[in-house]
């Protein structure tokens, strides 16, 4: 009997979690009818769980027809979770896998105003290599690791002009490169920051949907031929997606 009650409690928790996970950034208000299409529950069970979740302020409801949305208790949990995030620590497994496969320098960048800031780096052990170190800052519009971020953030023509001020490139060419980056899912740069260096970078995302930073690989052009660039671009996309999920982005 005790085991059956425990199993019932676990099922109730799982069902309540299914309800909470039915909400998304675009579907943040749902009716009971809409929820029934997303969770495998009977109508009485759904209403019973909705009532319990409202009592705990995990959900709130209003309007006619009644619409539910996530409540302050979820916001509290989100605040606790984000406060405990250390992106450097979270990204280490992804960066380490890229480093072990490529043997090149791997770095993690986040945007900071008009710049991008290196917040973590695993340097290559090869004699001929490129590394800049944690704390290194460069223009956001310059290089693969910056363009990988910019390509997946909202901007207009005026903002592009500000971001590319002082960089010898036409705005039309820059927009074309951003579009190519979006199509590939990663950015490529050749000798933009360091002579003889090639960089590949892919963006990772926060729960808000915009690029929150990028993971990049940096090495000499003598080792990074076109075949490796494509292979490692695919690798970076995969590991950046893993990092995005670790930061709360749900797989589509």
N, C-alpha and C positions, 0 to 999 in steps of 0.2 A: 504493500500500500504506500509506504514511504517513497519507494522508488518511483512509483507511478506519479505521485504528486511532484516529485523532483523533475521528472520528465515533462510533465505538464507545464511547470514553471519555466523550464528551458525553452519549450516550444513557444510560450507566451512572449518571452523576451525576444526570441528570434523573429516572431511575427511583428512585434513592436518595432524592432530595428528595420525590418523590411518596409514598414510604413514610412519611417523617417528617411530611409534611403531612396524612396520614390520621388522625393523632391529634388529638383535641380536648379541651377542658376537661372534657367529660362522658364521653368515650371515651378515657381516658388509658391504659387497658390493653387490648391487642388480641391475640387469637390469630392465628396464621398464616392460619387459615381466614377470620377476619374481615378480615384485610388483603387477602386474595385477592379479596374482594368489592369492595374499595375502590380497588385499583390494577390496572391492565391488565398483569399479568405472569403468566408461567408459574410453576408451583410451584418448579421448580429455580432459576429466576432469582431468585425471591423469597427463597428460603433462602440463596442465595449472597450476595445483597445484605444480608440480615439479619445474616449472619455478619460481613460487612465492617463494617457499622455498629456491631455489638457490639464488635468489636476496637478501633474508634475511640472507644468509650464514648458514641456518639450514641444507642445503645439499650442497655437491660439487659433480661434476661428471668429469669423464675422460675416455679415452680409446675408443676402437671401437671393439665390440659394447659398447655403452655408459653405464658406470656403476656408480651408485650413492652410496654415503656414507655420514654419518652424518658429518656436518661441524662445524666450530669454534663457531658458536652461541650456538650449543648444548653443546659444551665443556664449554662455559662460564656459562650456566645454571647449568651444573653438578658441576662446581667449587663452585658456590654460594650455591648449595644445600648441598654438602659435608662439606663446611665450617660451615654451620649452624647446622650440626648433633651433637647431644649430646646423645650418645648411652645409657647413664644411664637413661636419661629422656625417651627416646624412649622405652626402655626395661621395664620400670616400670609397665605398664598394664599387660604384659605377666608374669612378676615375681610375681605380686600381685595375679593373678589368680592361679598360681601354689601354692603360699603360703596359700591362702584361702582354697584350696582343700586338701593340704597335712598337713598343720599345722606344717611343719618342716622348718628349715632354708633354704632359697633360696638365691643363689649367682650367680653373673654374672662375668665371667672370660674372659680375653683377653690375647693372647700370647705376651710375651715380651722377645725376645731372646730365651734362654733355659728355661725360666720360664713362669709361668702363673700368672697373677696379678688379684686380686679381685677388681673390680671397683664399685660394688654395692652389697648390701646384705640386706635381710629382715630376721632378726633373729626369730627363733621359740619362742613362748611364753610359751612353756612347760618347767617344772622344769628340766627334763633330756633332754638336747639338745646340739648341737655342733654348734659353730660359731667362726669365725676367724677374721672378720671385714674387712672393706674396707682398701686396702693397703697391705693386706696379700699376700705374694708371696711364691710360691712353684715350685718345678721342674715340667716342662711341661710333662715329661714322667711319673710322679708319680700321681696316683689317677684318678678317673673317669673324672673329669672336664678337666684334661690335655689330657687324651687319647681320649676323645670325639673330641678334636681339632686335635690332631695328626693323627687320623684315616682318616680324610678327608682333609689332606694336602699332597702335593707331598713330598716324601722323598726317599732316597736310603739306602742301608745297612750301608754305612759309616756314614750317618747322624743319623741313629738309634743308632749306637754304641756310638756316641758322646752324644746323648740325654739320653741314658740309663746308661752312665758311673757312676759307684758307686751304681747302683740299682741292688739288688740281683735277677736277672731274666735272663734267657737265651734269646738270640735274637730271636731264633725260637719261643719260648713261647710268646714273646712280639708281634711278627708279627701275631701269631695266635689270640691273644687277640684283636689286631687292626682289623683283618678281622672279628671277631665276632661282634665287635663294628659297623663296616660298615653294616653288615647283619641286626643287630637289629635296627640300627639308633640311638643308645645311648650306653653309657659306664656304667659299674658297677664296683665299687671297694669296698672291704671289709677289713677294718682295715689296709689300706695301709699307711695312714697318722696319724690317731688317733685310738687308741685301742677302740674296741667296736662300731666304727662308720661304717655306710654304706653310700655310695654316689652313686648317679645316675646323669648322665649329658648327655645332647644332644647338638650338635653343631648348631650354627647359621652361616649364610653365608653372605658375601658381594657380590656385583655385579660381582666380579672377579671369583666367583665360588668356591673359597677355604674357608675353615672354618675360620671365623673371631673371634670366641670365643665360649663360651658354657654357658648354663644355667644349674645349678646343684642344687640338693636337697640333704641335709645332715641330717642324723638322727641316732638314736641308733638302733642296730640290733634287739633289743627286739620288736621294732615297725615296722621295715622294713623287713617283711617276703617276700617270693618269689612272692606271689600274688600281694602285694603292689608294689614291685619293677617293675613288668611288667606293672601294671596299671599306675604307675607314670612315667615309661619310655615312655609309649605312650603319656601321658599328656605332658611331656617335649618335645617330638618330635613335637607335634602340636603347642605348644607355641613358640618353636624355629623357626618353619616354619613361624609363624606369625611375629616374629621379623625379619627374613630374608626378608620377603616381605616389611616390614616397612623400611628396609635398601636398598630397590631397586631391590631385586631379584624377577623376575617374576615367577609366579606359572607355573610349566610345565604341 
